Amino acid sequence: MDFQLTPEQVVLRKEFVDFFEAEMKHAPEGWIGGEEEVIATDEGWAFHKEMARKLGERGWIALAWPKEYGGQERPIMDQFMFNEVRGYYRSPGIDVFGVSMLAPTLLAAGTEEQKKEHLPYIARGERAWCQGWSEPDAGSDLANLSTRAIKEGDEYVLNGQKTWTTGAHYADWCFAVVRTDTASKRSRGLSFLLIDMKSPGITIRPLPNMVGEHMFNEVYFDNVRVPVKNRIGPENQGWAVTRAAMNFERSSAEFFAGSKRLVEEVVEFCKETKRDGEPLSKNPVVRHKLAAMVTKATVGLTWARQVAWIQHKGGLAVAEASAAKVFGSESGQQLTYMGCQLLGTHAQLKRGSHWAPLHGSLETEYQRCVGLNFGGGTSEIQRNVIAWEGLKLPRG
Ligand SMILES: Cc1cc2nc3c(=O)[nH]c(=O)nc-3n(C[C@H](O)[C@H](O)[C@H](O)COP(=O)(O)OP(=O)(O)OC[C@H]3O[C@@H](n4cnc5c(N)ncnc54)[C@H](O)[C@@H]3O)c2cc1C
């Protein structure tokens, strides 16, 4: 693996840094980043859309895509570099579902018509997507899903319920996996559909998270009509498309870059804050904790780079991406807990309080970070993937 940036990449990286440094000055007050920040309020969503427009104008949303669909055909490592810098600055502007999951799925398995209909809009930051996979009885065991799509002429008629659908309340479109052969069981008889969220028969109900933020939703389909031409891949073979899309979701560069920024803020806090007349940063126990935090953030970024490097060389990095996801979820929680310990009792103060250190970000993160073990596939499921795909252990 080569860590060295080319002279052209050094210039490009500086362009990213200058852009985010300038633009993030216009973020809503107290902005701490994260998907929740984008979709929990109208103000966050408006800022996200504005950033998406600016990133789209520069061609940075689709750096590695083919030019004919709005991309720049740059190497995957340039895309990685962009993700890393954006993550560090906690910038919105990238629709993770459209850009990181659906677009690569369309590029791999979509028809020419589907690619032309959706990719340019995603590249310009104009179309928001949500992911309709989980159901009340189908999470880790996704193949147990029961939302049905029955074919009538050139349309499917959809009935059922999805849950935990992040951002459905702002999304223009949803990509969903549904059962098109009702006699089938498990992963057979499923299809991958693109659903216009303005279609009649869709009801969206909010599911507030622990912080009270409106991030998740329940989405109900009641005789919703979806054109057959909106199916990606062959009918009843949507499981293969879904599995491919799962793989595209898991590059953790932004996440680890965000962790690095958090650690830097905690280090600053420890330098500025005195206990018993001495800066916290002089205390050996505190120094050990800070060193552990820096190590975790640095190891995480190196993992993410390795995943990008393998993909740059043409590999899939299935097990490595799962390892990065597990390490990211668990180290993200550990960093938050350690950060709260170092900030002391004031870490419990909510955002908006004058006395809350680091704008109360850790109080919010403390509650948000519980979900890290679940979103994008649980840590147990990722460990299964590492065992099967990476270590070639037999399936139990
Ligand atoms: C922040 C966040 C965002 C999300 N966004 C979306 C979204 O936009 N769209 C969407 O469709 N879903 C979304 N989800 C749902 C997410 O995909 C599911 O929560 C996840 O797949 C787990 O499913 P579950 O919640 O039903 O838990 P379960 O599958 O019921 O798991 C419960 C526990 O059992 C363990 N377990 C289950 N099966 C096994 C096994 N075979 N081996 C070992 N342990 C096992 C799990 O690891 C877990 O600890 C989101 C979740 C979170 C937290």
PDBQT file of the ligand as one rigid body, heavy atoms in Angstrom, charges set to zero:
ROOT
HETATM    1  C1  LIG A 401     -28.392   4.501  12.729  1.00  0.00    +0.000 C 
HETATM    2  C2  LIG A 401     -29.176   3.463  11.957  1.00  0.00    +0.000 A 
HETATM    3  C3  LIG A 401     -29.603   3.760  10.663  1.00  0.00    +0.000 A 
HETATM    4  C4  LIG A 401     -30.369   2.805   9.964  1.00  0.00    +0.000 A 
HETATM    5  N1  LIG A 401     -30.825   3.144   8.722  1.00  0.00    +0.000 NA
HETATM    6  C5  LIG A 401     -31.530   2.231   8.011  1.00  0.00    +0.000 A 
HETATM    7  C6  LIG A 401     -32.075   2.579   6.722  1.00  0.00    +0.000 A 
HETATM    8  O1  LIG A 401     -31.922   3.712   6.261  1.00  0.00    +0.000 OA
HETATM    9  N2  LIG A 401     -32.743   1.639   6.028  1.00  0.00    +0.000 N 
HETATM   10  C7  LIG A 401     -32.931   0.370   6.509  1.00  0.00    +0.000 A 
HETATM   11  O2  LIG A 401     -33.508  -0.452   5.797  1.00  0.00    +0.000 OA
HETATM   12  N3  LIG A 401     -32.481   0.016   7.746  1.00  0.00    +0.000 NA
HETATM   13  C8  LIG A 401     -31.796   0.924   8.510  1.00  0.00    +0.000 A 
HETATM   14  N4  LIG A 401     -31.359   0.616   9.772  1.00  0.00    +0.000 N 
HETATM   15  C9  LIG A 401     -31.704  -0.695  10.330  1.00  0.00    +0.000 C 
HETATM   16  C10 LIG A 401     -30.510  -1.625  10.399  1.00  0.00    +0.000 C 
HETATM   17  O3  LIG A 401     -30.157  -2.077   9.115  1.00  0.00    +0.000 OA
HETATM   18  C11 LIG A 401     -30.910  -2.773  11.331  1.00  0.00    +0.000 C 
HETATM   19  O4  LIG A 401     -31.040  -2.222  12.616  1.00  0.00    +0.000 OA
HETATM   20  C12 LIG A 401     -29.871  -3.874  11.354  1.00  0.00    +0.000 C 
HETATM   21  O5  LIG A 401     -29.828  -4.549  10.136  1.00  0.00    +0.000 OA
HETATM   22  C13 LIG A 401     -30.197  -4.898  12.477  1.00  0.00    +0.000 C 
HETATM   23  O6  LIG A 401     -31.488  -5.362  12.388  1.00  0.00    +0.000 OA
HETATM   24  P1  LIG A 401     -32.467  -5.320  13.659  1.00  0.00    +0.000 P 
HETATM   25  O7  LIG A 401     -32.481  -3.941  14.196  1.00  0.00    +0.000 OA
HETATM   26  O8  LIG A 401     -33.759  -5.919  13.240  1.00  0.00    +0.000 OA
HETATM   27  O9  LIG A 401     -31.750  -6.236  14.756  1.00  0.00    +0.000 OA
HETATM   28  P2  LIG A 401     -31.741  -7.832  14.792  1.00  0.00    +0.000 P 
HETATM   29  O10 LIG A 401     -31.412  -8.342  13.450  1.00  0.00    +0.000 OA
HETATM   30  O11 LIG A 401     -33.021  -8.287  15.408  1.00  0.00    +0.000 OA
HETATM   31  O12 LIG A 401     -30.533  -8.114  15.748  1.00  0.00    +0.000 OA
HETATM   32  C14 LIG A 401     -30.651  -8.095  17.183  1.00  0.00    +0.000 C 
HETATM   33  C15 LIG A 401     -29.331  -8.607  17.750  1.00  0.00    +0.000 C 
HETATM   34  O13 LIG A 401     -29.129  -9.985  17.362  1.00  0.00    +0.000 OA
HETATM   35  C16 LIG A 401     -27.864 -10.132  16.725  1.00  0.00    +0.000 C 
HETATM   36  N5  LIG A 401     -27.939 -11.125  15.640  1.00  0.00    +0.000 N 
HETATM   37  C17 LIG A 401     -28.937 -11.247  14.709  1.00  0.00    +0.000 A 
HETATM   38  N6  LIG A 401     -28.634 -12.225  13.833  1.00  0.00    +0.000 NA
HETATM   39  C18 LIG A 401     -27.436 -12.733  14.207  1.00  0.00    +0.000 A 
HETATM   40  C19 LIG A 401     -26.592 -13.785  13.690  1.00  0.00    +0.000 A 
HETATM   41  N7  LIG A 401     -26.937 -14.479  12.598  1.00  0.00    +0.000 N 
HETATM   42  N8  LIG A 401     -25.417 -14.026  14.326  1.00  0.00    +0.000 NA
HETATM   43  C20 LIG A 401     -25.059 -13.313  15.435  1.00  0.00    +0.000 A 
HETATM   44  N9  LIG A 401     -25.828 -12.329  15.966  1.00  0.00    +0.000 NA
HETATM   45  C21 LIG A 401     -26.996 -12.036  15.367  1.00  0.00    +0.000 A 
HETATM   46  C22 LIG A 401     -27.584  -8.768  16.133  1.00  0.00    +0.000 C 
HETATM   47  O14 LIG A 401     -26.200  -8.593  15.894  1.00  0.00    +0.000 OA
HETATM   48  C23 LIG A 401     -28.114  -7.838  17.208  1.00  0.00    +0.000 C 
HETATM   49  O15 LIG A 401     -27.183  -7.657  18.244  1.00  0.00    +0.000 OA
HETATM   50  C24 LIG A 401     -30.644   1.552  10.534  1.00  0.00    +0.000 A 
HETATM   51  C25 LIG A 401     -30.226   1.281  11.838  1.00  0.00    +0.000 A 
HETATM   52  C26 LIG A 401     -29.517   2.233  12.553  1.00  0.00    +0.000 A 
HETATM   53  C27 LIG A 401     -29.102   1.920  13.960  1.00  0.00    +0.000 C 
ENDROOT
TORSDOF 0
